[in-house]
Amino acid sequence: MTKIKLDLPMYLDAPLPHDAIVVKGRPGLNLVLDGGVAGSDATVAALINIGPRLLAAAPGLRLRTGRAVPSWRNPAVA
């Protein structure tokens, strides 16, 4: 049984650029983001979200695989 499948074609001037997520289940989910998510915006968001963890880390060389997955928490929510 396939748990996760990634199909990631990337090229300039795609006829209908979009990002899509399909979940086969009950209920199913088919989400299409017309125009897609801009890679530059996503990169900036990832850098901003990892900042606090990097500042709190001990000095030295670290591998990305040794860090927690970046996530955002609303500081206004306890």
PDB file of N, CA, C, O and CB in Angstrom:
ATOM      1  N   MET A   1       0.842  -1.176   0.000  1.00  0.00           N
ATOM      2  CA  MET A   1       0.000   0.000   0.000  1.00  0.00           C
ATOM      3  C   MET A   1       0.894   1.248   0.000  1.00  0.00           C
ATOM      4  O   MET A   1       1.802   1.369   0.823  1.00  0.00           O
ATOM      5  CB  MET A   1      -0.962  -0.007   1.225  1.00  0.00           C
ATOM      6  N   THR A   2       0.636   2.146  -0.905  1.00  0.00           N
ATOM      7  CA  THR A   2       1.383   3.404  -0.969  1.00  0.00           C
ATOM      8  C   THR A   2       0.877   4.346   0.110  1.00  0.00           C
ATOM      9  O   THR A   2      -0.316   4.643   0.178  1.00  0.00           O
ATOM     10  CB  THR A   2       1.254   4.059  -2.369  1.00  0.00           C
ATOM     11  N   LYS A   3       1.794   4.817   0.958  1.00  0.00           N
ATOM     12  CA  LYS A   3       1.406   5.750   2.023  1.00  0.00           C
ATOM     13  C   LYS A   3       1.503   7.192   1.538  1.00  0.00           C
ATOM     14  O   LYS A   3       0.583   7.988   1.721  1.00  0.00           O
ATOM     15  CB  LYS A   3       2.293   5.550   3.269  1.00  0.00           C
ATOM     16  N   ILE A   4       2.648   7.515   0.909  1.00  0.00           N
ATOM     17  CA  ILE A   4       2.856   8.873   0.395  1.00  0.00           C
ATOM     18  C   ILE A   4       3.509   8.768  -0.975  1.00  0.00           C
ATOM     19  O   ILE A   4       4.460   8.009  -1.166  1.00  0.00           O
ATOM     20  CB  ILE A   4       3.736   9.732   1.374  1.00  0.00           C
ATOM     21  N   LYS A   5       2.995   9.529  -1.914  1.00  0.00           N
ATOM     22  CA  LYS A   5       3.572   9.570  -3.256  1.00  0.00           C
ATOM     23  C   LYS A   5       3.801  11.035  -3.607  1.00  0.00           C
ATOM     24  O   LYS A   5       2.896  11.858  -3.465  1.00  0.00           O
ATOM     25  CB  LYS A   5       2.640   8.862  -4.316  1.00  0.00           C
ATOM     26  N   LEU A   6       5.003  11.363  -4.064  1.00  0.00           N
ATOM     27  CA  LEU A   6       5.331  12.738  -4.447  1.00  0.00           C
ATOM     28  C   LEU A   6       5.532  12.793  -5.952  1.00  0.00           C
ATOM     29  O   LEU A   6       6.347  12.059  -6.510  1.00  0.00           O
ATOM     30  CB  LEU A   6       6.602  13.246  -3.700  1.00  0.00           C
ATOM     31  N   ASP A   7       4.791  13.658  -6.593  1.00  0.00           N
ATOM     32  CA  ASP A   7       4.942  13.924  -8.024  1.00  0.00           C
ATOM     33  C   ASP A   7       5.263  15.407  -8.123  1.00  0.00           C
ATOM     34  O   ASP A   7       4.391  16.241  -7.879  1.00  0.00           O
ATOM     35  CB  ASP A   7       3.631  13.532  -8.865  1.00  0.00           C
ATOM     36  N   LEU A   8       6.494  15.751  -8.473  1.00  0.00           N
ATOM     37  CA  LEU A   8       6.944  17.135  -8.399  1.00  0.00           C
ATOM     38  C   LEU A   8       7.565  17.603  -9.710  1.00  0.00           C
ATOM     39  O   LEU A   8       8.780  17.781  -9.783  1.00  0.00           O
ATOM     40  CB  LEU A   8       7.942  17.298  -7.269  1.00  0.00           C
ATOM     41  N   PRO A   9       6.749  17.804 -10.748  1.00  0.00           N
ATOM     42  CA  PRO A   9       7.292  18.394 -11.971  1.00  0.00           C
ATOM     43  C   PRO A   9       7.507  19.894 -11.767  1.00  0.00           C
ATOM     44  O   PRO A   9       6.624  20.593 -11.269  1.00  0.00           O
ATOM     45  CB  PRO A   9       6.345  18.135 -13.176  1.00  0.00           C
ATOM     46  N   MET A  10       8.678  20.378 -12.152  1.00  0.00           N
ATOM     47  CA  MET A  10       9.004  21.800 -11.991  1.00  0.00           C
ATOM     48  C   MET A  10       9.614  22.296 -13.296  1.00  0.00           C
ATOM     49  O   MET A  10      10.618  21.766 -13.772  1.00  0.00           O
ATOM     50  CB  MET A  10       9.988  22.034 -10.782  1.00  0.00           C
ATOM     51  N   TYR A  11       8.987  23.322 -13.862  1.00  0.00           N
ATOM     52  CA  TYR A  11       9.526  23.887 -15.091  1.00  0.00           C
ATOM     53  C   TYR A  11       8.936  25.269 -15.326  1.00  0.00           C
ATOM     54  O   TYR A  11       7.885  25.617 -14.789  1.00  0.00           O
ATOM     55  CB  TYR A  11       9.240  22.964 -16.290  1.00  0.00           C
ATOM     56  N   LEU A  12       9.635  26.045 -16.138  1.00  0.00           N
ATOM     57  CA  LEU A  12       9.179  27.400 -16.463  1.00  0.00           C
ATOM     58  C   LEU A  12       8.025  27.369 -17.440  1.00  0.00           C
ATOM     59  O   LEU A  12       7.912  26.462 -18.265  1.00  0.00           O
ATOM     60  CB  LEU A  12      10.321  28.229 -17.040  1.00  0.00           C
ATOM     61  N   ASP A  13       7.172  28.367 -17.337  1.00  0.00           N
ATOM     62  CA  ASP A  13       6.061  28.561 -18.270  1.00  0.00           C
ATOM     63  C   ASP A  13       5.113  27.370 -18.331  1.00  0.00           C
ATOM     64  O   ASP A  13       4.670  26.986 -19.414  1.00  0.00           O
ATOM     65  CB  ASP A  13       6.596  28.841 -19.646  1.00  0.00           C
ATOM     66  N   ALA A  14       4.799  26.785 -17.184  1.00  0.00           N
ATOM     67  CA  ALA A  14       3.817  25.699 -17.140  1.00  0.00           C
ATOM     68  C   ALA A  14       2.474  26.244 -17.609  1.00  0.00           C
ATOM     69  O   ALA A  14       2.133  27.379 -17.277  1.00  0.00           O
ATOM     70  CB  ALA A  14       3.701  25.089 -15.699  1.00  0.00           C
ATOM     71  N   PRO A  15       1.707  25.476 -18.367  1.00  0.00           N
ATOM     72  CA  PRO A  15       0.451  25.993 -18.900  1.00  0.00           C
ATOM     73  C   PRO A  15      -0.569  26.352 -17.819  1.00  0.00           C
ATOM     74  O   PRO A  15      -1.252  27.368 -17.949  1.00  0.00           O
ATOM     75  CB  PRO A  15      -0.150  24.983 -19.832  1.00  0.00           C
ATOM     76  N   LEU A  16      -0.691  25.571 -16.779  1.00  0.00           N
ATOM     77  CA  LEU A  16      -1.621  25.842 -15.673  1.00  0.00           C
ATOM     78  C   LEU A  16      -0.889  25.604 -14.352  1.00  0.00           C
ATOM     79  O   LEU A  16      -1.102  24.576 -13.709  1.00  0.00           O
ATOM     80  CB  LEU A  16      -2.907  24.937 -15.772  1.00  0.00           C
ATOM     81  N   PRO A  17      -0.031  26.538 -13.938  1.00  0.00           N
ATOM     82  CA  PRO A  17       0.740  26.300 -12.713  1.00  0.00           C
ATOM     83  C   PRO A  17      -0.171  26.172 -11.487  1.00  0.00           C
ATOM     84  O   PRO A  17      -1.104  26.953 -11.301  1.00  0.00           O
ATOM     85  CB  PRO A  17       1.749  27.434 -12.496  1.00  0.00           C
ATOM     86  N   HIS A  18       0.124  25.173 -10.661  1.00  0.00           N
ATOM     87  CA  HIS A  18      -0.669  24.942  -9.459  1.00  0.00           C
ATOM     88  C   HIS A  18       0.095  24.008  -8.524  1.00  0.00           C
ATOM     89  O   HIS A  18       1.027  23.320  -8.941  1.00  0.00           O
ATOM     90  CB  HIS A  18      -2.063  24.349  -9.815  1.00  0.00           C
ATOM     91  N   ASP A  19      -0.303  23.994  -7.285  1.00  0.00           N
ATOM     92  CA  ASP A  19       0.128  22.987  -6.325  1.00  0.00           C
ATOM     93  C   ASP A  19      -1.123  22.213  -5.950  1.00  0.00           C
ATOM     94  O   ASP A  19      -2.195  22.798  -5.800  1.00  0.00           O
ATOM     95  CB  ASP A  19       0.836  23.628  -5.053  1.00  0.00           C
ATOM     96  N   ALA A  20      -0.995  20.902  -5.799  1.00  0.00           N
ATOM     97  CA  ALA A  20      -2.162  20.084  -5.489  1.00  0.00           C
ATOM     98  C   ALA A  20      -1.818  19.063  -4.413  1.00  0.00           C
ATOM     99  O   ALA A  20      -0.706  18.537  -4.364  1.00  0.00           O
ATOM    100  CB  ALA A  20      -2.681  19.376  -6.753  1.00  0.00           C
ATOM    101  N   ILE A  21      -2.777  18.800  -3.567  1.00  0.00           N
ATOM    102  CA  ILE A  21      -2.668  17.763  -2.544  1.00  0.00           C
ATOM    103  C   ILE A  21      -3.896  16.873  -2.695  1.00  0.00           C
ATOM    104  O   ILE A  21      -5.030  17.353  -2.689  1.00  0.00           O
ATOM    105  CB  ILE A  21      -2.565  18.378  -1.082  1.00  0.00           C
ATOM    106  N   VAL A  22      -3.657  15.582  -2.830  1.00  0.00           N
ATOM    107  CA  VAL A  22      -4.751  14.625  -2.953  1.00  0.00           C
ATOM    108  C   VAL A  22      -4.591  13.597  -1.840  1.00  0.00           C
ATOM    109  O   VAL A  22      -3.547  12.955  -1.725  1.00  0.00           O
ATOM    110  CB  VAL A  22      -4.765  13.940  -4.369  1.00  0.00           C
ATOM    111  N   VAL A  23      -5.620  13.446  -1.027  1.00  0.00           N
ATOM    112  CA  VAL A  23      -5.628  12.439   0.024  1.00  0.00           C
ATOM    113  C   VAL A  23      -6.747  11.464  -0.315  1.00  0.00           C
ATOM    114  O   VAL A  23      -7.915  11.839  -0.416  1.00  0.00           O
ATOM    115  CB  VAL A  23      -5.824  13.081   1.456  1.00  0.00           C
ATOM    116  N   LYS A  24      -6.364  10.208  -0.487  1.00  0.00           N
ATOM    117  CA  LYS A  24      -7.367   9.180  -0.775  1.00  0.00           C
ATOM    118  C   LYS A  24      -7.758   8.534   0.543  1.00  0.00           C
ATOM    119  O   LYS A  24      -6.931   7.915   1.213  1.00  0.00           O
ATOM    120  CB  LYS A  24      -6.828   8.109  -1.795  1.00  0.00           C
ATOM    121  N   GLY A  25      -8.990   8.680   0.897  1.00  0.00           N
ATOM    122  CA  GLY A  25      -9.477   8.131   2.147  1.00  0.00           C
ATOM    123  C   GLY A  25     -10.953   8.399   2.291  1.00  0.00           C
ATOM    124  O   GLY A  25     -11.649   8.667   1.312  1.00  0.00           O
ATOM    125  N   ARG A  26     -11.425   8.326   3.510  1.00  0.00           N
ATOM    126  CA  ARG A  26     -12.824   8.610   3.786  1.00  0.00           C
ATOM    127  C   ARG A  26     -12.894   9.666   4.860  1.00  0.00           C
ATOM    128  O   ARG A  26     -12.630   9.333   6.015  1.00  0.00           O
ATOM    129  CB  ARG A  26     -13.589   7.335   4.211  1.00  0.00           C
ATOM    130  N   PRO A  27     -13.214  10.865   4.589  1.00  0.00           N
ATOM    131  CA  PRO A  27     -13.504  11.398   3.254  1.00  0.00           C
ATOM    132  C   PRO A  27     -12.214  11.698   2.499  1.00  0.00           C
ATOM    133  O   PRO A  27     -11.154  11.860   3.103  1.00  0.00           O
ATOM    134  CB  PRO A  27     -14.366  12.670   3.355  1.00  0.00           C
ATOM    135  N   GLY A  28     -12.310  11.770   1.207  1.00  0.00           N
ATOM    136  CA  GLY A  28     -11.170  12.136   0.378  1.00  0.00           C
ATOM    137  C   GLY A  28     -10.968  13.646   0.369  1.00  0.00           C
ATOM    138  O   GLY A  28     -11.864  14.412   0.723  1.00  0.00           O
ATOM    139  N   LEU A  29      -9.785  14.049  -0.038  1.00  0.00           N
ATOM    140  CA  LEU A  29      -9.476  15.475  -0.108  1.00  0.00           C
ATOM    141  C   LEU A  29      -8.739  15.737  -1.410  1.00  0.00           C
ATOM    142  O   LEU A  29      -7.787  15.030  -1.742  1.00  0.00           O
ATOM    143  CB  LEU A  29      -8.629  15.939   1.121  1.00  0.00           C
ATOM    144  N   ASN A  30      -9.171  16.743  -2.143  1.00  0.00           N
ATOM    145  CA  ASN A  30      -8.504  17.152  -3.374  1.00  0.00           C
ATOM    146  C   ASN A  30      -8.375  18.666  -3.316  1.00  0.00           C
ATOM    147  O   ASN A  30      -9.343  19.385  -3.563  1.00  0.00           O
ATOM    148  CB  ASN A  30      -9.295  16.680  -4.664  1.00  0.00           C
ATOM    149  N   LEU A  31      -7.176  19.153  -2.988  1.00  0.00           N
ATOM    150  CA  LEU A  31      -6.936  20.582  -2.809  1.00  0.00           C
ATOM    151  C   LEU A  31      -6.035  21.071  -3.929  1.00  0.00           C
ATOM    152  O   LEU A  31      -4.967  20.501  -4.155  1.00  0.00           O
ATOM    153  CB  LEU A  31      -6.304  20.878  -1.421  1.00  0.00           C
ATOM    154  N   VAL A  32      -6.448  22.119  -4.636  1.00  0.00           N
ATOM    155  CA  VAL A  32      -5.649  22.701  -5.711  1.00  0.00           C
ATOM    156  C   VAL A  32      -5.447  24.183  -5.416  1.00  0.00           C
ATOM    157  O   VAL A  32      -6.411  24.923  -5.224  1.00  0.00           O
ATOM    158  CB  VAL A  32      -6.332  22.495  -7.102  1.00  0.00           C
ATOM    159  N   LEU A  33      -4.190  24.606  -5.382  1.00  0.00           N
ATOM    160  CA  LEU A  33      -3.856  26.013  -5.186  1.00  0.00           C
ATOM    161  C   LEU A  33      -3.459  26.584  -6.541  1.00  0.00           C
ATOM    162  O   LEU A  33      -2.336  26.384  -7.005  1.00  0.00           O
ATOM    163  CB  LEU A  33      -2.705  26.194  -4.127  1.00  0.00           C
ATOM    164  N   ASP A  34      -4.388  27.294  -7.169  1.00  0.00           N
ATOM    165  CA  ASP A  34      -4.117  27.876  -8.483  1.00  0.00           C
ATOM    166  C   ASP A  34      -2.925  28.820  -8.396  1.00  0.00           C
ATOM    167  O   ASP A  34      -2.852  29.646  -7.486  1.00  0.00           O
ATOM    168  CB  ASP A  34      -5.360  28.622  -9.022  1.00  0.00           C
ATOM    169  N   GLY A  35      -2.009  28.703  -9.319  1.00  0.00           N
ATOM    170  CA  GLY A  35      -0.807  29.526  -9.327  1.00  0.00           C
ATOM    171  C   GLY A  35       0.299  28.959  -8.453  1.00  0.00           C
ATOM    172  O   GLY A  35       1.460  29.342  -8.592  1.00  0.00           O
ATOM    173  N   GLY A  36      -0.053  28.051  -7.557  1.00  0.00           N
ATOM    174  CA  GLY A  36       0.939  27.410  -6.702  1.00  0.00           C
ATOM    175  C   GLY A  36       1.442  28.320  -5.593  1.00  0.00           C
ATOM    176  O   GLY A  36       1.070  29.491  -5.515  1.00  0.00           O
ATOM    177  N   VAL A  37       2.283  27.773  -4.749  1.00  0.00           N
ATOM    178  CA  VAL A  37       2.916  28.530  -3.676  1.00  0.00           C
ATOM    179  C   VAL A  37       4.285  28.950  -4.173  1.00  0.00           C
ATOM    180  O   VAL A  37       5.083  28.114  -4.597  1.00  0.00           O
ATOM    181  CB  VAL A  37       3.018  27.692  -2.349  1.00  0.00           C
ATOM    182  N   ALA A  38       4.555  30.231  -4.121  1.00  0.00           N
ATOM    183  CA  ALA A  38       5.836  30.735  -4.631  1.00  0.00           C
ATOM    184  C   ALA A  38       6.983  30.161  -3.807  1.00  0.00           C
ATOM    185  O   ALA A  38       6.983  30.279  -2.582  1.00  0.00           O
ATOM    186  CB  ALA A  38       5.873  32.287  -4.601  1.00  0.00           C
ATOM    187  N   GLY A  39       7.943  29.552  -4.458  1.00  0.00           N
ATOM    188  CA  GLY A  39       9.079  28.950  -3.770  1.00  0.00           C
ATOM    189  C   GLY A  39       9.868  29.951  -2.953  1.00  0.00           C
ATOM    190  O   GLY A  39      10.328  29.622  -1.860  1.00  0.00           O
ATOM    191  N   SER A  40      10.037  31.161  -3.453  1.00  0.00           N
ATOM    192  CA  SER A  40      10.791  32.176  -2.717  1.00  0.00           C
ATOM    193  C   SER A  40      10.082  32.539  -1.422  1.00  0.00           C
ATOM    194  O   SER A  40      10.725  32.677  -0.382  1.00  0.00           O
ATOM    195  CB  SER A  40      10.991  33.430  -3.578  1.00  0.00           C
ATOM    196  N   ASP A  41       8.765  32.693  -1.474  1.00  0.00           N
ATOM    197  CA  ASP A  41       7.993  33.001  -0.263  1.00  0.00           C
ATOM    198  C   ASP A  41       8.086  31.858   0.744  1.00  0.00           C
ATOM    199  O   ASP A  41       8.229  32.097   1.943  1.00  0.00           O
ATOM    200  CB  ASP A  41       6.515  33.275  -0.618  1.00  0.00           C
ATOM    201  N   ALA A  42       8.008  30.629   0.266  1.00  0.00           N
ATOM    202  CA  ALA A  42       8.092  29.474   1.156  1.00  0.00           C
ATOM    203  C   ALA A  42       9.470  29.382   1.799  1.00  0.00           C
ATOM    204  O   ALA A  42       9.579  29.017   2.970  1.00  0.00           O
ATOM    205  CB  ALA A  42       7.780  28.184   0.389  1.00  0.00           C
ATOM    206  N   THR A  43      10.525  29.707   1.053  1.00  0.00           N
ATOM    207  CA  THR A  43      11.881  29.687   1.606  1.00  0.00           C
ATOM    208  C   THR A  43      12.027  30.725   2.704  1.00  0.00           C
ATOM    209  O   THR A  43      12.585  30.430   3.761  1.00  0.00           O
ATOM    210  CB  THR A  43      12.919  29.934   0.504  1.00  0.00           C
ATOM    211  N   VAL A  44      11.543  31.915   2.478  1.00  0.00           N
ATOM    212  CA  VAL A  44      11.615  32.971   3.491  1.00  0.00           C
ATOM    213  C   VAL A  44      10.830  32.554   4.734  1.00  0.00           C
ATOM    214  O   VAL A  44      11.302  32.754   5.854  1.00  0.00           O
ATOM    215  CB  VAL A  44      11.069  34.311   2.929  1.00  0.00           C
ATOM    216  N   ALA A  45       9.648  31.983   4.556  1.00  0.00           N
ATOM    217  CA  ALA A  45       8.843  31.540   5.692  1.00  0.00           C
ATOM    218  C   ALA A  45       9.583  30.475   6.495  1.00  0.00           C
ATOM    219  O   ALA A  45       9.565  30.508   7.725  1.00  0.00           O
ATOM    220  CB  ALA A  45       7.487  30.998   5.213  1.00  0.00           C
ATOM    221  N   ALA A  46      10.235  29.529   5.815  1.00  0.00           N
ATOM    222  CA  ALA A  46      10.983  28.484   6.516  1.00  0.00           C
ATOM    223  C   ALA A  46      12.139  29.077   7.305  1.00  0.00           C
ATOM    224  O   ALA A  46      12.397  28.651   8.431  1.00  0.00           O
ATOM    225  CB  ALA A  46      11.506  27.441   5.525  1.00  0.00           C
ATOM    226  N   LEU A  47      12.839  30.051   6.738  1.00  0.00           N
ATOM    227  CA  LEU A  47      13.961  30.681   7.442  1.00  0.00           C
ATOM    228  C   LEU A  47      13.488  31.453   8.670  1.00  0.00           C
ATOM    229  O   LEU A  47      14.130  31.413   9.719  1.00  0.00           O
ATOM    230  CB  LEU A  47      14.721  31.617   6.501  1.00  0.00           C
ATOM    231  N   ILE A  48      12.372  32.151   8.537  1.00  0.00           N
ATOM    232  CA  ILE A  48      11.834  32.902   9.674  1.00  0.00           C
ATOM    233  C   ILE A  48      11.402  31.945  10.781  1.00  0.00           C
ATOM    234  O   ILE A  48      11.654  32.202  11.958  1.00  0.00           O
ATOM    235  CB  ILE A  48      10.645  33.785   9.232  1.00  0.00           C
ATOM    236  N   ASN A  49      10.758  30.853  10.413  1.00  0.00           N
ATOM    237  CA  ASN A  49      10.258  29.911  11.414  1.00  0.00           C
ATOM    238  C   ASN A  49      11.370  29.150  12.129  1.00  0.00           C
ATOM    239  O   ASN A  49      11.193  28.774  13.287  1.00  0.00           O
ATOM    240  CB  ASN A  49       9.320  28.929  10.764  1.00  0.00           C
ATOM    241  N   ILE A  50      12.499  28.912  11.488  1.00  0.00           N
ATOM    242  CA  ILE A  50      13.581  28.168  12.122  1.00  0.00           C
ATOM    243  C   ILE A  50      14.481  29.083  12.953  1.00  0.00           C
ATOM    244  O   ILE A  50      15.261  28.594  13.770  1.00  0.00           O
ATOM    245  CB  ILE A  50      14.406  27.442  11.066  1.00  0.00           C
ATOM    246  N   GLY A  51      14.388  30.397  12.761  1.00  0.00           N
ATOM    247  CA  GLY A  51      15.247  31.356  13.456  1.00  0.00           C
ATOM    248  C   GLY A  51      15.321  31.179  14.955  1.00  0.00           C
ATOM    249  O   GLY A  51      16.423  31.054  15.489  1.00  0.00           O
ATOM    250  N   PRO A  52      14.190  31.163  15.670  1.00  0.00           N
ATOM    251  CA  PRO A  52      14.251  31.021  17.133  1.00  0.00           C
ATOM    252  C   PRO A  52      14.948  29.744  17.588  1.00  0.00           C
ATOM    253  O   PRO A  52      15.668  29.758  18.587  1.00  0.00           O
ATOM    254  CB  PRO A  52      12.857  31.053  17.706  1.00  0.00           C
ATOM    255  N   ARG A  53      14.747  28.647  16.874  1.00  0.00           N
ATOM    256  CA  ARG A  53      15.404  27.393  17.248  1.00  0.00           C
ATOM    257  C   ARG A  53      16.905  27.471  17.024  1.00  0.00           C
ATOM    258  O   ARG A  53      17.683  26.952  17.824  1.00  0.00           O
ATOM    259  CB  ARG A  53      14.819  26.225  16.456  1.00  0.00           C
ATOM    260  N   LEU A  54      17.310  28.110  15.951  1.00  0.00           N
ATOM    261  CA  LEU A  54      18.752  28.250  15.693  1.00  0.00           C
ATOM    262  C   LEU A  54      19.405  29.128  16.745  1.00  0.00           C
ATOM    263  O   LEU A  54      20.509  28.830  17.201  1.00  0.00           O
ATOM    264  CB  LEU A  54      19.000  28.837  14.293  1.00  0.00           C
ATOM    265  N   LEU A  55      18.738  30.204  17.135  1.00  0.00           N
ATOM    266  CA  LEU A  55      19.299  31.094  18.147  1.00  0.00           C
ATOM    267  C   LEU A  55      19.403  30.400  19.505  1.00  0.00           C
ATOM    268  O   LEU A  55      20.286  30.734  20.296  1.00  0.00           O
ATOM    269  CB  LEU A  55      18.447  32.358  18.269  1.00  0.00           C
ATOM    270  N   ALA A  56      18.529  29.451  19.787  1.00  0.00           N
ATOM    271  CA  ALA A  56      18.543  28.743  21.066  1.00  0.00           C
ATOM    272  C   ALA A  56      19.501  27.551  21.068  1.00  0.00           C
ATOM    273  O   ALA A  56      19.787  26.986  22.124  1.00  0.00           O
ATOM    274  CB  ALA A  56      17.144  28.272  21.404  1.00  0.00           C
ATOM    275  N   ALA A  57      19.994  27.170  19.894  1.00  0.00           N
ATOM    276  CA  ALA A  57      20.864  25.993  19.794  1.00  0.00           C
ATOM    277  C   ALA A  57      22.253  26.286  20.345  1.00  0.00           C
ATOM    278  O   ALA A  57      22.727  27.422  20.317  1.00  0.00           O
ATOM    279  CB  ALA A  57      20.969  25.527  18.340  1.00  0.00           C
ATOM    280  N   ALA A  58      22.895  25.230  20.847  1.00  0.00           N
ATOM    281  CA  ALA A  58      24.275  25.347  21.328  1.00  0.00           C
ATOM    282  C   ALA A  58      25.192  25.606  20.135  1.00  0.00           C
ATOM    283  O   ALA A  58      24.872  25.202  19.017  1.00  0.00           O
ATOM    284  CB  ALA A  58      24.717  24.056  22.100  1.00  0.00           C
ATOM    285  N   PRO A  59      26.333  26.277  20.353  1.00  0.00           N
ATOM    286  CA  PRO A  59      27.270  26.536  19.257  1.00  0.00           C
ATOM    287  C   PRO A  59      27.790  25.231  18.649  1.00  0.00           C
ATOM    288  O   PRO A  59      27.823  24.190  19.305  1.00  0.00           O
ATOM    289  CB  PRO A  59      28.446  27.388  19.754  1.00  0.00           C
ATOM    290  N   GLY A  60      28.189  25.314  17.399  1.00  0.00           N
ATOM    291  CA  GLY A  60      28.783  24.161  16.729  1.00  0.00           C
ATOM    292  C   GLY A  60      28.049  23.811  15.452  1.00  0.00           C
ATOM    293  O   GLY A  60      26.984  24.349  15.146  1.00  0.00           O
ATOM    294  N   LEU A  61      28.649  22.899  14.722  1.00  0.00           N
ATOM    295  CA  LEU A  61      28.085  22.441  13.459  1.00  0.00           C
ATOM    296  C   LEU A  61      26.927  21.501  13.729  1.00  0.00           C
ATOM    297  O   LEU A  61      27.057  20.561  14.514  1.00  0.00           O
ATOM    298  CB  LEU A  61      29.155  21.747  12.597  1.00  0.00           C
ATOM    299  N   ARG A  62      25.814  21.741  13.095  1.00  0.00           N
ATOM    300  CA  ARG A  62      24.628  20.903  13.261  1.00  0.00           C
ATOM    301  C   ARG A  62      24.127  20.463  11.892  1.00  0.00           C
ATOM    302  O   ARG A  62      24.241  21.190  10.906  1.00  0.00           O
ATOM    303  CB  ARG A  62      23.516  21.660  14.035  1.00  0.00           C
ATOM    304  N   LEU A  63      23.572  19.262  11.853  1.00  0.00           N
ATOM    305  CA  LEU A  63      22.942  18.772  10.639  1.00  0.00           C
ATOM    306  C   LEU A  63      21.464  19.124  10.667  1.00  0.00           C
ATOM    307  O   LEU A  63      20.858  19.174  11.738  1.00  0.00           O
ATOM    308  CB  LEU A  63      23.142  17.247  10.486  1.00  0.00           C
ATOM    309  N   ARG A  64      20.890  19.363   9.525  1.00  0.00           N
ATOM    310  CA  ARG A  64      19.465  19.676   9.435  1.00  0.00           C
ATOM    311  C   ARG A  64      18.638  18.520   9.984  1.00  0.00           C
ATOM    312  O   ARG A  64      17.575  18.735  10.566  1.00  0.00           O
ATOM    313  CB  ARG A  64      19.064  19.980   7.976  1.00  0.00           C
ATOM    314  N   THR A  65      19.122  17.298   9.799  1.00  0.00           N
ATOM    315  CA  THR A  65      18.378  16.131  10.258  1.00  0.00           C
ATOM    316  C   THR A  65      18.319  16.053  11.782  1.00  0.00           C
ATOM    317  O   THR A  65      17.495  15.320  12.329  1.00  0.00           O
ATOM    318  CB  THR A  65      19.002  14.866   9.700  1.00  0.00           C
ATOM    319  N   GLY A  66      19.172  16.790  12.466  1.00  0.00           N
ATOM    320  CA  GLY A  66      19.181  16.783  13.920  1.00  0.00           C
ATOM    321  C   GLY A  66      18.299  17.845  14.536  1.00  0.00           C
ATOM    322  O   GLY A  66      18.220  17.933  15.761  1.00  0.00           O
ATOM    323  N   ARG A  67      17.640  18.646  13.741  1.00  0.00           N
ATOM    324  CA  ARG A  67      16.770  19.720  14.238  1.00  0.00           C
ATOM    325  C   ARG A  67      15.318  19.299  14.107  1.00  0.00           C
ATOM    326  O   ARG A  67      14.971  18.467  13.270  1.00  0.00           O
ATOM    327  CB  ARG A  67      17.020  21.043  13.470  1.00  0.00           C
ATOM    328  N   ALA A  68      14.486  19.876  14.933  1.00  0.00           N
ATOM    329  CA  ALA A  68      13.048  19.603  14.857  1.00  0.00           C
ATOM    330  C   ALA A  68      12.472  20.189  13.568  1.00  0.00           C
ATOM    331  O   ALA A  68      13.027  21.129  12.998  1.00  0.00           O
ATOM    332  CB  ALA A  68      12.312  20.185  16.094  1.00  0.00           C
ATOM    333  N   VAL A  69      11.382  19.637  13.129  1.00  0.00           N
ATOM    334  CA  VAL A  69      10.706  20.155  11.941  1.00  0.00           C
ATOM    335  C   VAL A  69      10.190  21.553  12.269  1.00  0.00           C
ATOM    336  O   VAL A  69       9.550  21.740  13.304  1.00  0.00           O
ATOM    337  CB  VAL A  69       9.534  19.208  11.484  1.00  0.00           C
ATOM    338  N   PRO A  70      10.456  22.545  11.407  1.00  0.00           N
ATOM    339  CA  PRO A  70       9.981  23.901  11.683  1.00  0.00           C
ATOM    340  C   PRO A  70       8.461  23.952  11.772  1.00  0.00           C
ATOM    341  O   PRO A  70       7.757  23.294  11.007  1.00  0.00           O
ATOM    342  CB  PRO A  70      10.471  24.865  10.604  1.00  0.00           C
ATOM    343  N   SER A  71       7.979  24.728  12.702  1.00  0.00           N
ATOM    344  CA  SER A  71       6.542  24.946  12.832  1.00  0.00           C
ATOM    345  C   SER A  71       6.342  26.322  13.447  1.00  0.00           C
ATOM    346  O   SER A  71       7.265  26.906  14.014  1.00  0.00           O
ATOM    347  CB  SER A  71       5.860  23.827  13.701  1.00  0.00           C
ATOM    348  N   TRP A  72       5.138  26.822  13.327  1.00  0.00           N
ATOM    349  CA  TRP A  72       4.848  28.154  13.849  1.00  0.00           C
ATOM    350  C   TRP A  72       3.812  28.034  14.937  1.00  0.00           C
ATOM    351  O   TRP A  72       2.829  27.305  14.804  1.00  0.00           O
ATOM    352  CB  TRP A  72       4.362  29.107  12.733  1.00  0.00           C
ATOM    353  N   ARG A  73       4.045  28.764  16.026  1.00  0.00           N
ATOM    354  CA  ARG A  73       3.075  28.832  17.115  1.00  0.00           C
ATOM    355  C   ARG A  73       2.724  30.289  17.323  1.00  0.00           C
ATOM    356  O   ARG A  73       3.606  31.145  17.391  1.00  0.00           O
ATOM    357  CB  ARG A  73       3.630  28.188  18.430  1.00  0.00           C
ATOM    358  N   ASN A  74       1.454  30.566  17.422  1.00  0.00           N
ATOM    359  CA  ASN A  74       0.987  31.924  17.639  1.00  0.00           C
ATOM    360  C   ASN A  74       1.313  32.314  19.091  1.00  0.00           C
ATOM    361  O   ASN A  74       0.762  31.724  20.020  1.00  0.00           O
ATOM    362  CB  ASN A  74      -0.554  32.049  17.342  1.00  0.00           C
ATOM    363  N   PRO A  75       2.197  33.294  19.296  1.00  0.00           N
ATOM    364  CA  PRO A  75       2.558  33.674  20.659  1.00  0.00           C
ATOM    365  C   PRO A  75       1.387  34.273  21.441  1.00  0.00           C
ATOM    366  O   PRO A  75       1.435  34.337  22.670  1.00  0.00           O
ATOM    367  CB  PRO A  75       3.697  34.661  20.624  1.00  0.00           C
ATOM    368  N   ALA A  76       0.355  34.703  20.752  1.00  0.00           N
ATOM    369  CA  ALA A  76      -0.804  35.298  21.434  1.00  0.00           C
ATOM    370  C   ALA A  76      -1.726  34.226  22.028  1.00  0.00           C
ATOM    371  O   ALA A  76      -2.607  34.531  22.831  1.00  0.00           O
ATOM    372  CB  ALA A  76      -1.596  36.181  20.456  1.00  0.00           C
ATOM    373  N   VAL A  77      -1.514  32.981  21.627  1.00  0.00           N
ATOM    374  CA  VAL A  77      -2.335  31.876  22.124  1.00  0.00           C
ATOM    375  C   VAL A  77      -1.526  31.088  23.139  1.00  0.00           C
ATOM    376  O   VAL A  77      -0.425  30.629  22.835  1.00  0.00           O
ATOM    377  CB  VAL A  77      -2.813  30.954  20.959  1.00  0.00           C
ATOM    378  N   ALA A  78      -2.059  30.928  24.337  1.00  0.00           N
ATOM    379  CA  ALA A  78      -1.328  30.226  25.409  1.00  0.00           C
ATOM    380  C   ALA A  78      -1.233  28.749  25.132  1.00  0.00           C
ATOM    381  O   ALA A  78      -0.654  28.008  25.927  1.00  0.00           O
ATOM    382  CB  ALA A  78      -1.999  30.448  26.758  1.00  0.00           C
TER     383      ALA A  78
END
